[in-house]
Amino acid sequence: MSADRFTAKAVIAGMGLMLGFVPVQAQAPAQPAPVRTKPEYWEVATTPDFDIVDFVDAASITGDTAGFRQAAIAEYYASRNKQFPEMHATLLQEYNCATRQVRALQVTLYDKSGNPDPRYGSNIPGRWSFADPNSLAAGGFAFVCEPSLTERAKHAAKLTVPPERAAREHFSATIMMARRPPVEEPKPVTAAPTDYQQYIQKLNSYNACLMSGPGGPSGCGLEPAPPAP
C-alpha cells in the first residue's frame, strides 16, 4: 500500500470517529450462559445457645481439597439473638484446607423483611483466621474441606426443605426443648418389711441390748414372735 493511500484511509477513519461512527469489528461468538446448579444445603454448625445456625451449599463448593476452597454459606439468627434477631446473612467463604484457616470474601446481611442491610455488607475479603474447634467456622471447614460427599455427610445433615424453613424449625425445636420440664428419674421402690422381717430386726436389737449390759430380758422388751412366713 502506498503512503498516499494509507494516509487517506487514516483520515477517513479519523473523520468517522469525529462524527461518532465506530468501525464495525468482528465479534466473538456469544458464549452460552452458565448453567446454574440447584443449591444443595446442609446444616453444618450451630452455636451452643442454638441462636445461630449455618448451612453450606454443597453445589457451590469449588477449588482443590489440597489447597483453597470456596463455598456459599447461609447463616440464620434466632429471635433471641441479641445482635441480629430474626435476620440472616449470605457469605462467600474461602478455606485454606492445608492450614485450617478461613476468611469471608463477601458478606450480605438481610433484615427481617429480607432486604439487604447496607450497614453490614462487605465485598472486601477479610483476614485469615484459624477455625476454632468450637466455632461455626469449624463446622463449615469440616464439611467443605472433605474430599467426598460420603465423608462430608459425617459432619452435617442434608436439608429436605429450604434453609429459611429449616432454620425456623431448628429454632422452634430448641425453644420447645428449653421449655420442657426436666425428666425426673424414677425413685427406687423399696418394699415395706413384712411383720416377720420386722420381728427379726427387733430380735437383733434385743440381742444387742442383752450384750450391752445388765438390763435383763424385761428391760429389753422383746415381744412374742409372729408366725414365720
Rosetta blueprint (number, residue, H / E / L):
1 M L
2 S L
3 A H
4 D H
5 R H
6 F H
7 T H
8 A H
9 K H
10 A H
11 V H
12 I H
13 A H
14 G H
15 M H
16 G H
17 L H
18 M H
19 L L
20 G L
21 F L
22 V L
23 P L
24 V L
25 Q L
26 A L
27 Q L
28 A L
29 P L
30 A L
31 Q L
32 P L
33 A L
34 P L
35 V L
36 R L
37 T L
38 K L
39 P L
40 E L
41 Y E
42 W E
43 E E
44 V E
45 A E
46 T E
47 T L
48 P L
49 D L
50 F L
51 D L
52 I E
53 V E
54 D E
55 F E
56 V E
57 D E
58 A E
59 A E
60 S E
61 I E
62 T E
63 G E
64 D L
65 T L
66 A L
67 G L
68 F E
69 R E
70 Q E
71 A E
72 A E
73 I E
74 A E
75 E E
76 Y E
77 Y E
78 A L
79 S L
80 R L
81 N L
82 K L
83 Q L
84 F L
85 P L
86 E L
87 M L
88 H E
89 A E
90 T E
91 L E
92 L E
93 Q E
94 E E
95 Y E
96 N E
97 C L
98 A L
99 T L
100 R L
101 Q E
102 V E
103 R E
104 A E
105 L E
106 Q E
107 V E
108 T E
109 L E
110 Y E
111 D L
112 K L
113 S L
114 G L
115 N L
116 P E
117 D L
118 P L
119 R L
120 Y L
121 G L
122 S E
123 N L
124 I L
125 P L
126 G L
127 R L
128 W L
129 S E
130 F E
131 A L
132 D L
133 P L
134 N L
135 S L
136 L H
137 A H
138 A H
139 G H
140 G H
141 F H
142 A H
143 F H
144 V H
145 C L
146 E L
147 P L
148 S L
149 L H
150 T H
151 E H
152 R H
153 A L
154 K L
155 H L
156 A L
157 A E
158 K E
159 L L
160 T L
161 V L
162 P L
163 P H
164 E H
165 R H
166 A H
167 A H
168 R H
169 E H
170 H H
171 F H
172 S H
173 A H
174 T H
175 I H
176 M H
177 M H
178 A H
179 R H
180 R L
181 P L
182 P L
183 V L
184 E L
185 E L
186 P L
187 K L
188 P L
189 V L
190 T L
191 A L
192 A L
193 P L
194 T L
195 D H
196 Y H
197 Q H
198 Q H
199 Y H
200 I H
201 Q H
202 K H
203 L H
204 N H
205 S H
206 Y H
207 N H
208 A H
209 C H
210 L H
211 M H
212 S H
213 G L
214 P L
215 G L
216 G H
217 P H
218 S H
219 G H
220 C H
221 G L
222 L L
223 E L
224 P L
225 A L
226 P L
227 P L
228 A L
229 P L
